[in-house]
Amino acid sequence: MGIFIPRRRVKHRRFDYEPRYYNPEKDESIKRRMRIKSRARHKRRSKMDMLYLLILLLFAMFIYNQLA
């Protein structure tokens, strides 16, 4: 009976290893660059999603007009 019970999505565990020769400035710059790349990839992806949605909408309107 518990088939349709919504569950929380499992998240990956964060792993933050501190090596023996740890340089906080270098680590912070690397993390900052990774965040910037991630945000840029997300923005690019959302623009592509809007483009696909627009193409799909235009295609649906074209078919609707052809059938009417």
N, C-alpha and C positions, 0 to 999 in steps of 0.2 A: 504494500500500500504506500510505501514511501518513494515511489518512482517519480512523482510529480512535485516533490518538495524542492523548492529552489535552494541552491547551495551557493556558498561564497566561492568566487573564483580563486584558485590556488595561485599564490604569488611566489615568485622565485625568491630564495633567500639572498640577501646581500652578503657579499664576501669582500671584506676590506682588510687585506693582509698588509702588515707593516714589516718591511724587510729590515735587515740589520742596519744597513746604511740608508736610513730614511731621510729624504730631503723634502720638508713640507712645502717649500716654495715650488719646487718642480712638480710635486704631486698636485698641488692646487691648480697650476697652469694646465696640466694634463686633464684634470677633471673639468675645468672650465671649457677647454676645447671640445671635450666629448659632449658636454651639454649643448654647446652651440651647434655641433654637427647634428645632434638628435633633434633639436628644434627646427633646423633647416630642412631636415628630411621630412619632418611632420608637416611643415608648411607646404613643401613640394607635393607631398602625398595628398593633402586636402585639396589643392588646386586641381590635381588630376582627377580626384573623385568628383569634383564639381563639373569638370569637362565631360566625364563619362555620363553623368546624370543628365547634362544638357543634351548630349548626343542621343541618349535613350529617349528623352522627352520629345525631341524633334522627330525621331524615327516613329514613335508612337503616334504623334500628330499627323505625320505623313500617311501612315497606314489608315488611320481613322478617316482622313479626308478621301482617301482612295475608295474606301468601302461605302462611304455615304453618298 
